[in-house]
Amino acid sequence: MKRIAHLVAAAAACLSLSAGGAAAAGSPDDVLVETAKAKLTRGDYEADLLRLSPELRNPLASDPKRLTILLNNMIIAKTLAAEARQAGLDRDPQVVRLIALETDRLLAQLQMQHIETQAGEDFDAKASDFLVKARERYILDKDKYRVPEQVKASHMLFDPKKDSPEAALARAQDARAKLLAGTDFGELARKVSDEPAAKTTGGELGWFGPGRLDPDFTKAAYAMKTPGEISEPLRTRFGYHVIRYEDRRPERQQTFDEVKDGIMAQLRATYVTEQKEAKLASIRSDPNMKIDQAAVDGLVYHPDPQLFKPAPPPPTN
């Protein structure tokens, strides 16, 4: 098994390089991994990717670890399948029916993907018509596209789990004193803040509005008014914070151009879903569908009530 794992990892590395454009695409007949009983080809791998939605294929192909796991599972499945054929399992009548059902399920999945692709292309061909609808949606629901008042701030975090609440507060007070004495905020944050990101951001949070950060932190930041103002140590569920207020920008209405792409993406997703649902509905309501209700009713299992009788109570003395 270790030998298979090594071969699979090597094959994954080659495929990863190819996916990244560092190697030319090979032939579908190229053998990636081979055991005594089975072969896994590039064509097998590429066919298996069809099970995934298009947006998931490239991330998998660019991740050697995930790719190795996939190829390892595939060669194991192929080897077990070869053993099953050798044992004649594929000739069992029930297995033949099961294989046919699995084939139907796969084809049904591929057909739904085809319908989804076609619907997306149809939407794109009618983009100008849908752009009119997008503008109508923007006008009718303008409040949805208002950006609330935002503030810009930086902070340092002092985690009480690192030592104790008292020690964390003392560290926060010491940092505030140094800031008031003129120490550079970003430089100090990189040294003393317990927030992991502070090592690279210097504690900068950028612009934020209500609902994005801890409510107590947000309330304190919004209460500050003067750029450069340093807060007293503030306790939240994360620990003690020292906040530097930097700026504020008022609530504003986003323009249609700013939100157009987002609205069009929503309309496209809705259109694709509607086309898929319409296809399923047409199958469910097919006027040519015939149902043998008696045969269906005969599938219902009716357990023997005698099997579910409660046990008699134990005798009393």
N, C-alpha and C positions, 0 to 999 in steps of 0.2 A: 504493500500500500504506500510505503514511503517512496518507492520508485515511481509509482503513478503520480504521487503528489509532486515530485520533482519535475517529471515530464510535463505535467499540467501547468506548473508554475512557469516553466520555460515557454510553453506554448502561449500562455497568457501574456508573457512579456513581449513576445513577437507580435501578437495581435494588438497589444497596447501601443507598440511603436507604430504599427500600421495605421491604427485609428488616429494617431497623432500626426500622421503624414510623414513620418521619418522613414517609412519603408513602403515599397510598392505593394498594392493589393495582390494577393496570390490567387491561385485557381481554386474553385470550389472543391476540387478533388484532392487538394493538399491534405495530407494526413497530419493532424495536430498531435494526436495521442493514439497509441496502439497497445492493446493487451493481447494475450494469447487468443482471445475469443472475439474481440471487437476492435473497430477502428472508429475514431472520431475525426471527421474532416472539417475543413473550413466551411464547406457548404452546410454541414449539419449545424454548426455554430450560428451561421448567418440565418438559417431557417428558424432556429430556436428563438432568435431575437424578435421574430415576428409576433411572438406571444406578448411582447411588451409594447406599450404605446411609444410612438416615435420620440417623445421628449425624454423617455427613460433610457433609450438605447445608448446614446452617446455617453451619459454619465457612467453607465456600467462599463462600457468599452474603455473608458479612460481611467478606470480604477483597477489596477492590477490585482488587488486582493479580492475584490468582488468577482472579477473575471476568472481568477483561479478557482474560486468556489464553484462558479457556474460550470466551468469545464470539468472539474473534478466530479460534480454531480452527474454531468452528462455521460462521462465515460463509465461511471459506475452503473448508470441506468442501461447503457448500451450493452455492457458485459452481462448484467442480470437478464436482459431481454434475450441475448444470444443463448444463455443457458436455458431460458424458458422455451425457446424454439427447439433447442436440442432435446428437451424433455417432452416435446409435443404439446405443450400447453396451448400454443396458438391454434391447434386444430380442434380443441374442445368447443362444441357448439355454443355454449354460453359465453366462452371467451371470444369467439368470433362475433357474437352479437355485441359484446361489451366493446370490442375494438371498433365496430361500426358506429356505436353510439359516441365513443370518444372522437372518432373522425367527424361525426356530425357536429359535435360541440365545438371542435376546432374550426370547422368551416363556418359555423354560425358566428363565432367570434371574429373571424377574418372578414365575414360579410358585414358585420356591424362596423368594423374599422373602416371598411370600404365606403359604407354609407356616410360615416362621419367625415371621411376625407372629401367625398363628393359634396357634402353639404357645406363644408368649409370653403371649397373652391367656388361653389355656387354663390355663397355670401360674398366672397371677394369680387366675383364678377359683377355683383350688384351693389358694390360698396357705395357708389354715389347715391343710390336710393336710400340705403341705410344711414348714410350721413345726414340726410334730411330728418330721419327719425331720431338720430342722436341729438340733433339740435333741438328738436321738439321736446325730447326728454329733459334736456338741460334747461330749457325755458320753463317747463312745467314744474320742475323740481329744483329750482335754483338754490334754495336754502341748503340742499344736500351738499352743495359745492362751495360752501362758505368755510374758510379757514379761520378757526378761532384765534384770539389773541395768543401770541407765543412769546416766550422769554428765552434768552440765551444765557447759559450759566456753566460754571465749572464746579467741581466738588472734590473733596477728599473723604474717604470712608475709613472709619476706625472700628474694626470688628471686635465686639466684646468677647467673642468666642476665642480670639487669639490669646487673650490673657484674662481680663475680667472687665465688667462694666465700668468700674472705677478707673482702672488703668486706661481703658479706651477713651474715657472722657478726659482724663489727664493728658493723653497724647493729642486729642483734638484741641484742647485749650492751648497746649504748647505750640501746635502748628499755627493756630490763629494768632498767637502773640508774635510769632516769627513773620507772618504775613503782614501784620500791622506795622512791623518794624521795617518792611521793605523787601523781604525775601520774595524771589520770583515764585509765583504760584505753581506753574507747570513743573519747574525744577523740583520744588518741594514735594509736589504730589507724586512724582516719579519715585521719590525716595521713601516716603512715609505712608502713602495711601495703601489700604488693604484691598482696594478694588484692583483685580488683575489687569484690567484694561488700562489703568492709569500709567503703567510702565511705558506705554506707547502713546497714549492720548494726553498725558499730563493732566488728566481729570476733566478734559473738555467734554461737554455733553451736547454741544450744538443747540439748535433750536428745538423746543418741545412745547407741547400744549397740554391741556387737561387730559387725563386718562392714560398718558404714556408712562409716567413714572409713579413712584409711591405717592399717594395722596397727600401725606403730611409734608413730604419733600416739595411737591409741586406747590402746595399752599404757601410754604415759607419762601420759595423762590419768587412767586408772583407778588408777595408782599414787599419785596425789595424794590427800590426805585432808582438808586444812584449807581451808575456804572462803576465797577471796581469795589463796590460795597462787599464787606466780608461778614458773614452771618456769625452769630453765636453758635456753638455746637448744638446740632439738632439731632434728637433721637428718633429713629424710625425702626421698623422691624429688622432692618439690615445692620444697624449699629448707629454710631455717631457720625454726622456729616458736618463738614465745614464748607459753606457754599460761597462762591464769588459770583455776584450778579454782574452781567455784562451788557445786556441790551434787551430791548422789547420791541416787538412790531405788532401793530394793531390788527384786529380782525379784518378780513378782506374777502371779497368775492372773487373766486377763481374765474378766469375767462374760459370761454368755450374751447379755445385752442389748447388751454392747459389740461382740460379734462377729456378732450375729444377721444384720445386713444383708449382711455379707460372705458368710456361709454361704448365705443365701438367693440371693444373686446367682450363686454358684457352682452351686447346685442348678438355678436357672433356665437358666443357660447349658448345663448338661448335658442338661436336659430338652429344650431346643430342638434341640440337636445330635442327640439320640436320635431325635426326631421326623423330622428331615431325613434321617438315615441310614435310618430305617425306610421312608421313602418310596422312597428309592433302591434299597434292598434288595428292596422289593416289585416294582419294575420289572425288576430283574435276574433275579428268580426267577419272573416271570410265567409261569404254566403254559401260556398261549396263545401264548407266543413261539415262532416258527418260524424256523429257520436253514437256509439253503441252503448246507450246508458245502462242497459242490463249488464253488459260485460264490465263496465266501469264500476257499477254497484257491486259486482261480484268480487272486485278487488278489496273491498272493505273488510277488514278483519273483525270478526265478532267473537270475542273471547268467551269461553265457557264460564258462566256465572259461578259454577261450582268451584272453579279454581280460586275465586276471590272471596269465598265465604270466610267470615272471621272465625278464628279459632275459638272453640268453646271455652268458657271461663273455667279456671281451675276449680276442682271440688273444694267445698268449704267443710271444715271439720265441725 
